[in-house]
């Protein structure tokens, strides 16, 4: 069964959680990333910061550090040092531009929500970068729940049929 068949079945049945692993295995990372970015921009899902905080909360320390380092590389520690009560400024040593997994695991999903919300305001393209990161860790995307998964799948299908 091809990707379009899997998407058709998943969307018709209305149970995206049951088919998401199949979709993630059949889709390319670019397709999955674009679908997730569409869901993160949708008015039918929680705000971007909320979704990132939720994903962060389910991530392991290496994934948490990877996400934060992606955001830091995009915006720089100076832009984010005062966000979320200045938590990054407190954790990062002078001159340090990347967080270790140990440092990342000290942050809460609510702090990440604040950081992601601020990052989106500073650079809206961060949604694509975060989506690309999580497309590499597709098992975590399932944690967003049915509505976000359905929109992700619909966006993948839409993008595939518009080519």
N, C-alpha and C positions, 0 to 999 in steps of 0.2 A: 504494500500500500504506500503510495507516494504522499508527499507533504500535503498537497491540496486535498486528497481524499481524507487524510487524518483531520485536517482543519474542518472540512465540511462536516464530518461525523461529529467532532467535538462541539462545534458551534450549533449544530442541529439538535443534539441531545441536551444541550444546556448544562453539561457537567464538565467544564474545562479542566478541573482538577484531576479528573480520571484520565485525561488524554494528554496532559501537559508533557509528561516524560517522552511520549511518542513524538510530539511536536518538536520538543527540544532536540531529540536525537535526529529527526529528519531535516530540520532547518539548519541553515548555516549560522555561524555566529553573527554575521552581518544582518541576516533576516531576523534573528532573535533580538538583537540589539535594537533594530529599527522598530520592531513591534513593541518592545518594552518602553522605548522612548515615547512612542505614541500613547501608550497607557499612562506614562508619567505626566504627559502633557494634557491628558483628557480631563474634561470637566466632570466626568463620571467616576473618577477615582479620587482618593484623598490627595491633598497637595503633595508636590514633589518631596518636600522636606519630611513629611510624615512617612512617605513610602521608603525613603532612604533610611530614616531612623529605624523603621521596622526591619528592613533588610539587615542593617548593621546589627541589630539585636539578635539576629539568628546566625550571624557570621562567626566564624572562628577568629582568633586573634590575628592570624596571618591575613585573612580576608579583610578584617577591619582595618589593619594597617594599609593594605593595598588600596582600599577605597579612599582612606584619608590622604594617602600619599598622592593619589590621582588628583584629588581636589587641591591639595597643596601645590602640586606641580603646575596646575592650571592657573591658580590665583596668587600663589605665593603666601608664605606665612605672615607677612606684614598685613595683608588684607584681612586675614582671619584671626589675628592675634587677640582682638578685643571681643570676638563673637563668643556666645555661650558663656558669658561671665569671664572671658579671658582665659578659658581653660587651656587652649593651645599654647598661649604665651607662658603659662605656668609649667606646662609639660615639656615643651621644647627647650633645649639648652641653647644658649646664644650661638648663632651660626648654624644650628641644626635645621635642616630643611625636610627631613623625612622622619616619620615616627616609626618606632620599633613596634612589633606586635605587643610587647609588654605595655608600652605607653598607650597604644590604641585601645587596649582592653580596659584601661582605666576610665574611659569615657562612657557615658550613658547614651542610650538611644535618643533621649530628649536633647542632650547636648549636640548629638549628630544632626538631629532635626533642625536645630537652630543654625548649625554650620551649613547644612545643605540649603536651607532657605536663603541664607545670606549669599551663599555661592551662586544660587540661581539668579538673584537680583543683580549681582556683579557681572555674571557671565551666563546668559541663558543657555549657551552651548554646553554647559556642564551637564545638562540632562543627557546629551548624547554620549558624553564621556563616561558617566556613571552607568548608563545603560550598557555600554560596551563592556565595562568592567563586569557587571553582573551577568551578561550573556556568557561569559567564561565560567560562571558559577551558576548554571541554570537551575540547579536543585534548590537554590535559595529563592528563586522567583516564585516558586509555589507558595511560599509563606505569605505572599501578598493577598491571597484569597481569590475567590471565584470571579468577582467583577473585574479585577485587574488582569487576571489570566484570560478571561473572555475578550477583553479589549486588546490585550497583547496578541492573541490569536487572530482576531479580526483584522488588526493592523498588518500582521504578517500576510494574511490572505489578500488584503487590499493591495499591499505593495507587490505581491506576486502576480496579481491579475492586471496590474497597471503597467507592467513591463512590456 
